[in-house]
């Protein structure tokens, strides 16, 4: 479980570090990949790691907010 959670954090961090490209499409693709990575383990995260899940959910909300405000580099 901790390995999967660590993998998700690494994935999110890699997208944040890739923030050099301020274009819309890479940011949207990155968000879609994060969503796809979290979806299969969402229920387990909520049940077994609620604090970490809340942090991840907050980061995803921030990313979504930046995408909606067209801050694509910030979203990455």
MIDRENVO-441039 format. One record per residue (C-alpha): residue number from 1; residue in three letters; y negated, z, x negated. Coordinates in pm, 1 decimal, padded with zeros to 6 digits. Example, Ala and Ser with C-alpha at 12.3 -4.5 7.8 and 13.67 -1.06 7.14 Angstrom:
BEGIN
1, ALA, 00450.0, 00780.0, -01230.0 $
2, SER, 00106.0, 00714.0, -01367.0 $
//
This chain:
BEGIN
1, UNK, 00000.0, 00000.0, 00000.0 $
2, UNK, -00242.3, 00092.4, -00276.3 $
3, UNK, -00154.9, -00229.8, -00457.2 $
4, UNK, -00245.9, -00439.7, -00152.3 $
5, UNK, -00569.6, -00247.9, -00107.9 $
6, UNK, -00654.1, -00294.1, -00475.1 $
7, UNK, -00582.7, -00665.5, -00438.6 $
8, UNK, -00822.5, -00688.5, -00146.5 $
9, UNK, -01093.5, -00509.4, -00343.4 $
10, UNK, -01038.7, -00745.5, -00636.0 $
11, UNK, -01065.3, -01043.5, -00404.7 $
12, UNK, -01392.2, -00917.1, -00257.0 $
13, UNK, -01527.9, -00839.3, -00603.3 $
14, UNK, -01437.8, -01184.6, -00732.0 $
15, UNK, -01631.7, -01342.3, -00447.2 $
16, UNK, -01927.5, -01119.8, -00521.3 $
17, UNK, -01920.6, -01219.5, -00886.7 $
18, UNK, -01902.5, -01585.5, -00793.1 $
19, UNK, -02247.3, -01556.2, -00638.3 $
20, UNK, -02399.6, -01815.1, -00868.7 $
21, UNK, -02377.5, -02090.5, -00609.0 $
22, UNK, -02630.9, -02028.4, -00329.6 $
23, UNK, -02490.1, -02292.5, -00096.5 $
24, UNK, -02378.9, -02232.1, 00257.1 $
25, UNK, -02026.7, -02372.8, 00240.3 $
26, UNK, -01898.1, -02164.2, -00055.0 $
27, UNK, -02026.8, -01847.1, 00111.2 $
28, UNK, -01861.0, -01933.8, 00440.7 $
29, UNK, -01534.9, -02020.7, 00266.3 $
30, UNK, -01544.0, -01692.1, 00075.1 $
31, UNK, -01596.0, -01493.7, 00394.6 $
32, UNK, -01315.0, -01680.3, 00568.0 $
33, UNK, -01082.6, -01603.4, 00276.5 $
34, UNK, -01170.5, -01234.9, 00284.9 $
35, UNK, -01108.6, -01228.0, 00661.6 $
36, UNK, -00776.3, -01404.3, 00616.2 $
37, UNK, -00674.5, -01157.7, 00344.7 $
38, UNK, -00758.8, -00852.4, 00552.2 $
39, UNK, -00621.3, -00969.5, 00888.2 $
40, UNK, -00248.3, -00920.0, 00815.3 $
41, UNK, -00297.0, -00564.8, 00685.1 $
42, UNK, -00582.3, -00448.5, 00908.3 $
43, UNK, -00370.2, -00216.4, 01124.0 $
44, UNK, -00198.8, -00060.0, 00821.5 $
45, UNK, -00533.7, -00004.8, 00652.0 $
46, UNK, -00675.4, 00161.5, 00962.0 $
47, UNK, -00371.5, 00387.1, 00988.6 $
48, UNK, -00294.3, 00475.4, 00625.9 $
49, UNK, -00627.5, 00431.9, 00446.2 $
50, UNK, -00901.7, 00485.1, 00705.4 $
51, UNK, -01175.9, 00573.4, 00456.9 $
52, UNK, -01107.4, 00270.1, 00238.8 $
53, UNK, -01079.7, 00051.7, 00547.5 $
54, UNK, -01420.6, 00173.7, 00665.9 $
55, UNK, -01574.0, 00088.2, 00327.1 $
56, UNK, -01415.7, -00255.7, 00334.7 $
57, UNK, -01531.2, -00309.3, 00691.5 $
58, UNK, -01888.0, -00214.2, 00594.4 $
59, UNK, -01881.4, -00461.5, 00304.9 $
60, UNK, -01753.2, -00735.3, 00534.3 $
61, UNK, -02023.4, -00652.9, 00791.8 $
62, UNK, -02287.9, -00676.7, 00519.7 $
63, UNK, -02147.1, -01010.7, 00407.0 $
64, UNK, -02145.3, -01140.9, 00765.6 $
65, UNK, -02503.9, -01019.7, 00818.8 $
66, UNK, -02620.3, -01200.5, 00506.0 $
67, UNK, -02442.4, -01517.1, 00612.5 $
68, UNK, -02612.7, -01499.5, 00951.8 $
69, UNK, -02952.1, -01451.9, 00785.6 $
70, UNK, -02880.2, -01748.7, 00555.1 $
71, UNK, -02875.8, -01534.8, 00238.3 $
72, UNK, -02576.1, -01720.2, 00100.4 $
73, UNK, -02608.0, -01599.1, -00255.9 $
74, UNK, -02635.2, -01241.7, -00132.7 $
75, UNK, -02326.9, -01291.5, 00083.4 $
76, UNK, -02126.3, -01393.4, -00218.9 $
//
